[in-house]
Amino acid sequence: MIGKAVRLLGVLGLTAVLAACGGTSGSGPSTGSASDLSGITLKVGDQKAGSQVLLSAAGELDKLPYKVTWAQFPSGPPLLEAVNAGGVDLGAVGNTPPIFAAAANSKIAIVAADRQNVAGAAVVVPPGSAITSPAQLKGKRIAVAKGSSAHYHLLAVLRKENLTFKDITVNYLQPADALAAFSSGQIDAWAIWDPYTSQATVQNKAKVLVDGAGYVNGYNFQVAGQAALADTAKAAAIRDYLTRLQRAKIWANTHQAEWAEVWAKETGLSIGVTTAAAGNRTTTPVPIDDALVASEQEMADAFTAEGLLPGKITFTDFADRRFNDIVKKDT
């Protein structure tokens, strides 16, 4: 049932985005000023148990000075396709989708960042699996969403074992389809992120073969379209939105039980799953600085070396640091 619900959300979200891309409403420069945002509609891309639910739980959607519309996506890569196309103005993704978007020369920029506990990033195997170490992934069928944060995690795990993607059979699947394949024994391992990691371990009794420690940088990003950022009033709305989202994330760190309860109610996930996921999702807002850009550049270079990206990208060209001052306000 959860897999069907996720697929339905993805279809509804993509439908909304396609409609937005095909229409003219909101496609031109806004007429509002930076101080008066009442005429602004911010189109936000979201993922399962993402920003909308969190902001609502923390009370940050109350008394917005602008309107927000939401579109749901199964993972970061299709969300950023919509940002590039102008279907949404910004959205939350993991550390890898902006790299793939940059490789496609998409009109996007990371505008805010946070660092999460990497326990929620995992390569999981079914209960009773004979796989007990990452080296044993050689020759196995592994599911992962292409261009997602889990894609790099899997790459890093393989590289540490002197393996490549040629040494495994990759099944590029979105989370709902990967969960179905994992549950039915069609794959040997699954590289994924929370809340799917907790869903697999709590509901499917999966074993965590390896988590993100020592493999991933833990960064997550808010990514905006260049057209939205060039619009003065819309950029002001984005600033307000990012400020609210930062407060909501800090709230969730200290209200995990309350956050888990709302999370379960809004998504249909069990409270056991959301409690585990909330514990894994402690978040620290961070500025977009040279160290962050260098870490992402290292990831991009690893994808290029593996032949998974067509050429070298310069990640700093896709980083917009104008909102860094927000991080200092509430942390």
C-alpha angles and dihedrals in degrees: 000000000000091000090052091048092051091049090049092051089050092051093047092047094049090047090054091048094049089050090051092049092050097047133073100224110114093357096113131060113297121250096214125097126238089256096046110052098162092109095050124103113194112204109209128191115215142181134213111305088000141138100316095057092043095049091048093049091051093048092243096129091065117111097359112185089218137032125264127202121190133214121188124221132184093229144347103275097062089042091057091047086060092047090052091049093049094245090123130019099219143341147176122269140157128258098281110048093071089056093055090043090051090050087056089050091241119181095247140113135193107242104174137019143193135182120229135196103272094218089095091062108082150155104222132191129198121269109273093023116155089220107105103156136037091245088067091065088085110117093008131128109248128182123212137153108251113245093009127125087259089059091065092041090057091046091052092048091051094046091053089056092046090249131130135202087265088067094061138045106246120208107195102208135156113241099263092051092042091052090053091048091047093049093050096047096248092128133042098215141006129212108208149141135232137319084029092051090057091042090055095045099040101037102026097032090232120172121235105234092184134346128209098276109123092005112064136040095225095229122151124185145207105219124196135191117252091233091057091048091051090057107087097208094042090049088054089052090049089053091053091046093051091049091052092046092052090053090048092053092050089048091053091054091062099033101049097145093050092045092049091051093052090042091055094046094050098044105032091238116139119262088242091060096045093045090055092044093048089053090053094047104068105148138203118193111226134184122251096252138157093273092054093047091048091052092051091046089054089053092049091051090051091054090049092049090051090052092243093118123046098232148340119304129197103227096192088069088067097048121097112192099182093108097048091108089069090071091064095055104070106015 
